[in-house]
Amino acid sequence: MSKAEILAELTKLSVQDRREILAQLWRLEETSGPTEREKAVLNDAQASYDANPVAGAAWPEVEARLRQRS
């Protein structure tokens, strides 16, 4: 079955079936680990932090700013 056929069939499934498929896809993603591109992004972020660790903000502060935008 081609990807196009699979995508077309998804719309015919029940909500529960789609949720099960989504959960399985997430499990597969979690076990595959980061891609080379994701590793590069993480390495760049780590290097930025290592160069200036006080430049960042704690998650609660970032979350509060994001919620204010909504």
N, C-alpha and C positions, 0 to 999 in steps of 0.2 A: 504494500500500500504506500502510495506516495505521500509526501508531506501535505500537499494540496488536498488530497482525499481525506487525510486524517483531520485537517482543519475544517473541512466541509462537514464531516461527520460529527464534530464536537457540538455543533449547534443543534443536533438532533437528540443529544443526550439529556437526561434529567439533571437537575441541579446537583443532586447527590452524586451521580456518576461523574460529573465534571469536577466536583470537589475532591473526589477520590483520586481522579487523574492528576489534579493540581497538587495534591499532597504527595503523590508518588513522584511527580516532577521535582518538587522541592527536595525530597529525600535524595534523588539522583544528583541534584545540584550541590547539596551539602556534602556528598561523598566525593565529588569530583575535585574539590579544592579550587583555589583561585586560578584564573587564566594567567598567562604571561603578562597581559595588559594590566590586569588587576594587581598582580605582584609589583609591577613597575609603579603603579599609582601608590600602592602602600609603601614601597621603598622611598618614593619621593616625599610622601607625607612624613615618614619617619625621619628622613634627612632634614626636613624643614624643622621638625620638632627638636631634633638633636642640636641644630644650629641655634635655635632660639626658643627654649622651652617655656618661657614666660609669655610668649606672643599669643598663645592659644587661650581658650576659655573653657571652663568646666561645662559639662553637658547640661546641668540644670540652667545655667545662664544662657546657653545657646538655645535650648528648648523654649525658654521664656521669650526670647527675642523672636523666634519663629512663630510662636503662638500669637504674639502681638501683631504680626503681619496679617493674620487671617481675619 
